[in-house]
Amino acid sequence: MSERKSGETILAFLIGGAIGACLGLLFAPQSGKETRKKVKIFAESIGEKTGELIEEGKEKIEELVHSSKTAVKK
């Protein structure tokens, strides 16, 4: 249960950081073209990190299922 709360906390932190960064970019004094480029790069980065977090979550779930099955067999 604590692992789940840790994951939720990390996810909330990442989402909050992403929102804050996007707002910072949108309100920064630069041209629209530069802002769109930065937002695109940032969004791609967040997409990659999200994919990595999902993979880590899948691995942890698989480990938990395996250890649960092993414990039940004993």
C-alpha positions as CSV (number, residue, x, y, z in Angstrom):
1,M,0.0,0.0,0.0
2,S,2.8,2.4,0.8
3,E,4.4,1.7,-2.6
4,R,1.1,2.8,-4.2
5,K,1.1,6.1,-2.2
6,S,4.7,6.7,-3.2
7,G,3.9,6.2,-6.9
8,E,0.9,8.5,-6.6
9,T,3.0,11.2,-4.8
10,I,5.7,11.0,-7.5
11,L,3.1,11.2,-10.3
12,A,1.4,14.2,-8.6
13,F,4.8,15.9,-8.3
14,L,5.6,15.3,-12.0
15,I,2.2,16.5,-13.1
16,G,2.5,19.6,-11.0
17,G,6.0,20.3,-12.3
18,A,4.8,19.8,-15.9
19,I,1.9,22.3,-15.4
20,G,4.2,24.8,-13.7
21,A,6.8,24.5,-16.5
22,C,4.2,24.9,-19.2
23,L,2.7,28.0,-17.5
24,G,6.2,29.5,-17.1
25,L,6.9,28.9,-20.8
26,L,3.6,30.4,-21.9
27,F,4.1,33.5,-19.8
28,A,7.7,34.0,-20.7
29,P,8.6,37.1,-22.8
30,Q,9.6,35.4,-26.1
31,S,8.2,34.9,-29.5
32,G,5.4,32.5,-30.1
33,K,7.6,30.3,-32.4
34,E,10.2,29.9,-29.7
35,T,7.6,29.2,-27.1
36,R,5.9,26.5,-29.2
37,K,9.3,24.9,-29.9
38,K,10.1,24.8,-26.1
39,V,6.6,23.4,-25.3
40,K,7.0,20.7,-28.0
41,I,10.4,19.6,-26.6
42,F,9.1,19.7,-23.1
43,A,6.0,17.6,-24.0
44,E,8.2,15.0,-25.8
45,S,10.4,14.8,-22.7
46,I,7.4,14.3,-20.4
47,G,6.1,11.6,-22.8
48,E,9.3,9.7,-22.5
49,K,9.4,10.0,-18.7
50,T,5.8,8.9,-18.5
51,G,6.6,5.9,-20.6
52,E,9.5,5.0,-18.3
53,L,7.4,5.3,-15.2
54,I,4.7,3.1,-16.8
55,E,7.4,0.5,-17.6
56,E,8.8,0.6,-14.0
57,G,5.2,0.2,-12.7
58,K,4.6,-2.8,-14.8
59,E,7.8,-4.4,-13.7
60,K,7.0,-3.8,-10.0
61,I,3.5,-5.3,-10.5
62,E,5.0,-8.3,-12.2
63,E,7.4,-8.8,-9.3
64,L,4.6,-8.4,-6.8
65,V,2.5,-11.0,-8.7
66,H,5.4,-13.4,-8.9
67,S,6.2,-13.1,-5.2
68,S,2.5,-13.4,-4.3
69,K,2.2,-16.6,-6.3
70,T,5.4,-18.0,-4.7
71,A,4.1,-17.2,-1.2
72,V,0.7,-18.8,-1.9
73,K,2.4,-22.0,-3.1
74,K,4.4,-22.3,0.1
